Each structure stands twice: as C-alpha cells, then as structure tokens.
C-alpha cells in the first residue's frame, strides 16, 4: 500500500509506516495542484492542515482507502463525502491531549500570578509587589465544556489544585469520576469561576458562545479557549470583557489566525482585544510540544494498522 504524506511531520513517521510494510512518499512541500494530479496513485494520505480535504480533491483519489490526520481537528475535511466514499479516517487527539492540558494549566497559572508582566517589569528595574499580587486556584470552580481527550486530560491535572471541576458534554453520559462532576451546561453557567473550552469546530459549535450565552453566566468568569477560535467571535469577547462578564481571556486560538486574511472589522476587533491587559495569547501551540509531535505519529500508525490502543506510558 502506497502512502503520501503532504505536510511537515516528525521524521519518525516514515520508518514507523515502512516497518508496517507501507511504501511512503514524504512530500511536505507538495502543492495542492500536485496533490490533485498524483493522489490517484495512493491508497493512504497523511495530512495536517495544509489543504482542505474537500470533495474535488477526494474525487481525484480513486484508490484512497484512508486519510490520517496528524492532530485532533477534523473541520478541514469533508466528512460526509469521505463516509459516502467509504474512506476511513484516523486522527490522533490522544497524541497531544497531555500537551493541551499542561498548556492550559501553564497559561492559567501565569495569568493568575501576573508572571509575564512581573518578569518584564523586573527586567526594567521595576519592583512592584502589590501590582503583581496573584490569584489562587484553590477554592475555584472550573467548568470544562466538552469532555473528550483534552477535557478529561485537563480535569485529571486539575485534581491537585483543590478546585471543583464540572464538565458538560452534549454527546457523552456517565463520565463522572474522581476528577470531575458530570453536569448540565446550566450548572456550569451557575457556578463556574473559570470556563475552559474543549469541543471541535462544527456547524453546531461555530460562534456557539454568543453574547446571549455569555450573559447567561451568573457571575463574571475567566475564559480559556485552546480548542478552536471560531467558537467565539472577537466582537463577543470584546463586549464581554468591556462589560466585565468575562474577567479575563486566555486564548491559544483566534477567530482568524491568518492576520493578512482578516477582514477590516476583524483586524479592528483583534486590535482592541490585543490592547487589553486582561487577555493572554499564545499562537495555537497548546498541543504542539516536542513530545506530542512524535506521539501523534505513534497513535496514527497504531490506528492505521489496527494496533490501537498502545501503551504511551
């Protein structure tokens, strides 16, 4: 079986696949036009997010048996047409769930303790203890919206911080355990001090967090988004931060992550957001560690070959 890899991957992907008997063409610099011209020669395709896996491309892949997505998100793939064609789809949220959880914890602790501000001030000779007084996590209630790989990994890591963890997932039941209390979204709206988003981007979740949903929270809260930026618009964030319904925003993802492609209104709204002191950003790297880069390959190959689950300890 021949496999084409069209994105930059950890170098372990080629020997991992070859050891399982696959013929591998590693072409991270291939253009979409070249993919369209050559895809019919392959039974497998390994991707990140270079180009949409849309109907025109899949129609050219007459011999395609599977697509393997090195990561978690599937919003760049025509899932309905893939299913209609009988093409298997693999992805690897298990490979970067630990990285996402650690990143969320790291950003939250940094935000609550003013670490970036304090570091910058001390480097300039400013010794401001009162201005950098921190907030403790202990005693807070953390709401997790979406209890899949990322949400459950975060709940586990929060267990040592003496917090109450509530989780809501529309499509799961019976997941309450020693780390988390399963609950309704209304209970999260009633009790959460911190809300962390962990759902995929779908037609259902796009712009899900409207001003009306934010207004439904009983008390001001801190928002963490390491899932997909399109879950909440820049304008909604600015409005909620302005009227203090959101006390602070910790964002690893943005409504639009290509600055040059932002509309004029998005650029203006992002500029307002970026000037707020109670907003922290990172460039969509929550799941992007040295370890996860390699673990994603191991998960993908195990799924492709029917050897999943594997021991990642």
N, C-alpha and C positions, 0 to 999 in steps of 0.2 A: 504494500500500500504506500502510495506516494503522498507526502505531506508538504504543504507550502506554508512557511512562516513569513508573515508580511510586516511584522513590527519588531522593534528592538526588544530582545528578551535576554534574561540571564543566560550566559553561554552554556549552562548545564542542560538546556532544553534539547540540544541536538544529540549529545550522547545518550540522554535518557530515552529519547524516541528510537534512536538507532539500535540500542540494546534490546528493544522490543520488536525489532525486525522492520521498522519503517524506513523508507527512503526519504531523506529530508533535504529540502531546498530551503536554505536560510537566506531570505532576501529582504532585510529590513528597509532597504531603500527603494523597493519596488513602487512604481506609481500605480494609481487606480487603473489607468488605461492598460498598463502591462498586466495587472491582475486580471482584468476582463479578458484580455487576449490569451492568457495562459491557464486560467483556472480549470478549464475542462480536462486538463491532464492530471488533475489531482483528486484524490479521494478524501483528503483531510486538509483543513485550513486552520492555522493557529493565528489568533489576532489579539490586538489590544484595542485601540480605538482610532487607528489611522483613517479608515474609510468606512462609511456606512455599509453594513451588510443588508442592503436593500434588495428589492425584487430584481431590478436589472442585473445586478451582479450575480445573484444566486441563480438566475435563469441561465447564465453562461456556464454555470458549474454543473454540467450534466452528470458528472460522475461523483459528485460530492457526497460523502457519507457522514461527515461530521464537521462541525465548527467548534473549536476550543478557544474560549475567551479567557485570556490571562488576566483575571481580575474578577470583580463581582458584578458590576453593572451590565445590564443587557438592553439598555434603552437605545442603543445604536444598531439594533438588529431587528429585522422584520420577522418576528417570532411566528406570526400566523402563517406566512408563506413557507417558512422553514419547516413548520409542522406539516403543512399540506404536502410538501415535497418528501417528507419522511427523513429529513436530515437531522441527525442527532446533534444536540447542543450541550456542551460542557462548559462550566465556568468554575471559578476557584475562590469563592468567598472565604473558605476555610484557610486559605493560604495567607490572607492578610488581616483576619479578624483580630488577632492579638495586637498587631501593629496599630490598627484603628483605635482599639480600646486604650492602649498606652498613650497614644497621641492625644486623645480626648482628655484623659486624666492629666497629662502634662500641660495642655493648654489651660485647663480649668484651674489647676493649682497655680500656674504662672499668672493667670488673670486675677485670681482672688488675692494673691500676695504681691501684686504690682512688680513682678520680678524684672520685666523688660524696662519699665520706667525707672526702677531703682538702680539697675545696672547702668543705664545711660546717664543718670544723674551723678552717681558716684564717679564715673569716668570723667565727668566735668567738674569734679570737686564740690558737688552739692551733697550735703549730708542731711537729708530731710526724713527723719524717722516718722514724724506724725503724718506727713503727706503720703507715706508708704505703709501705713497701718493696714494689715491684712484682714481677710475674712476667713473663718474656719469652715471647713466642710462638715465637720461633726454636727449632728443635730438637724441637718438639712434633709429635705425630701427631694429625691431625684426621680423625675419621670422619664422613662425610656419609651419612645414612640417607635414601635417596630422591634419585635423580639426574635430576630433571626441570628445569624452568626455574629454580627457586630454587636447587636444589642445585648445578647447573652454574655458575650465576652466582656463587655463593659460592666455588666452587673456583677460578674464574678470579681472583677478588680476593685469594684467599689466596696466590697464586703469588709475590708479592713478599715474603712473610714468612719464607721459609726454613723452611717446615713440610712434613711429609709429609702428603699428602691421600689418604685412602682413601675409596672410595664403594661403597655397596651399593644395588642397585635390583632387586627381585624380578622386575620386568617389562621390564627392558632388558638388552641384551647389546652388547658391542663399543663401549662408550663411553669406554674408557680413552684418555687423550691426554696432552699435555704438562702439564696441570694436575692430573690425578687418576689414581690407580691403581684400576682396577676390581677388586673383590674380593668375597669372601663376607662375610656378617654375622659369621661366626665369627672371621674375621681382624680385623674391627673390634673385636670383643669382646676379642680377644687383645692388640691393640696400641694402641688409641685412648687418648689423654690427654683429648681433647675429643670430644663427640658432638653433632652438630647435626642436628635432625630436619626433614625436608622432604618428608613424604608427606601426601596428602589424608586426610580423615576418611572412613572407610568402615566397613562391618560388620567387615571384616578388621583394620583398624588401631585401632579403638576399644579403649582400655585394653590396647593391644598390649604396652606396656612395664610388665610385671608385676614384682613383687619377684623372681620366678624369673629373668626375663630380665636384670634389673639384676645379680643375683647372678652371672650368667654372665660378667661382665666380669672379666678377670684382675686389673686394678688399678683403684684409685679414679680417677674421671674427672669432668670438668666437663660438665654437660648444658645444651644450648641448645635451646629449643623456640620457634620462630617459625611453626610450622605450625598445629596445632590442639591446644588444651588437653586434649581428651578422649583424646589418645594415652596420657596417663599421669595417674593419679589423684593428688589431693592427698596421700592417705594413703601411697601408694607413694613419693612424693617425700620426705615427712617421714621415713619409715622409712629410706630410703636415705641421706638427709642425716644422720640420727641415728647410723646405724652406719658412716658415713663411706665407703660405697660410691660415693656421689656427693659430690665435694669442694665443689661449688657449682652452683647452678642459675640460669640466665639465661632468664627467661620473658617472652615477649611475649604469650602466650596462656595461658588458665586453663581448668581442667576445667569451671568455670562462670563466665561473665563478667558475669552479672547478679547483683550481690550480694544484691539483695532476693529473688531467686528461689532462692538457695542453700538446701539443706536444713540442718537444725540441725547435722548431723555435718559437712557441707561447710564451714559457717561456722567451726566449731571447728578443723577441719583447716587451713583457709586462715589463720586467726588464728595458728596455730602456725608455719605457713610464713612468714607476713609478719614474724614476730618474729626470724627467723634472719638473721644478718648476712651469711651466705654465699649469699643469694638476692637477685637483682636482677629488678625488674619493669618492664615498660612496657605501656601499655593497648592492645594489639593494633594497633599503629601501624607495624609494620615495613614494610609495603608502602604506607604512607599518606603519601606526600610530595606536595609541590605539583606536581612533575614527573610522578609516576606517575598522579595524579588526571586529568591531561589525556591522557597516553599511553594509558591504558586505553581512553578513547573512540576514539582513532585506531585501536587494534588491533581493537576491536569492529566499527567501521564497515567497516574493511577486510575483516574476515572475513564480515560480513553481505553485502557486495557482491561477494565473490569476488576481492578485490584483495590478499589476503594471500599472501605476506609483503610488508611495506613496509620501506623504509629508515628506521630510527629513529636513525641517527647524526646 
